């Protein structure tokens, strides 16, 4: 590895990007719950698998949002 490698610059999220991430994580979370509870035509393991994958996707978006948000100066 070169010794003088360029440092990574972190670009903060804009307000619109933050809003999109919040909405998408909420949609994924509630969609996962709805799949697990309301979709009766799929077998139970498929419903649980799809629902859990959606909830994990929502959690990944929330973690990404928290890591790329500016820190509170308090």
N, C-alpha and C positions, 0 to 999 in steps of 0.2 A: 504494500500500500504506500502511496506517496505520502511523505510527511506533511506537506502543506496542501492537504485536500481542502476544497472549499467547504465551508460550514453550511449546514442546511438552514434555510430561512423558513420560518413558520409564518404563513399569512393568515391573519385572523379571519374568521368567518364574517360575512356581511349579515345584516339583519334578515334579509330575504333567505339566505342559505340556512340560517338558524331556524327560521320559521318552517321552512320546507322539511328540515330534519325532525323538528318536533312533531309536525303533522304526520310525516311518514312513520315515525316510531309509534305514534298513537294508533294509526291505522293498522300497522302490523300487529300491535299488541291486541287490540280489540278484534281484529280479524282472526288471530290465533285462538282467542277465547271462543269466538263464534264458531269456528271450524270444529273445535273440540266439543262444544255443547249442542249445536244446532244441526250439524250435517249428519243426518241419520242414514244416508244411503251408502256411505263409506264404512268399511269395517272399522272396528274400534282401534286396532293398532295403527291403521293409516290415519285416522282422525287425530289420534294423540301425536303421532309423528309429525304431521303437517302443522298442527297447532303449536307444538313445542318449537319447531324450526322457526315459525313466525315470531314467537315470543323471544327466542334467542336473537333473531335478526333485529328486533326492536331494541333489545338490550345493547347490542353492538352499536346501533346508531346513537343511543343515549350516551354510551361511553365515549364514542368519537366526538359527540357534541361537547361533552364536559371537558375533554382533553384539549379541544381546540378553541375553547372560550377564554376570553381574557380573565385573569385572576382578579378576585375582589381585593382591593387595596386595604381593607380593614385589617 
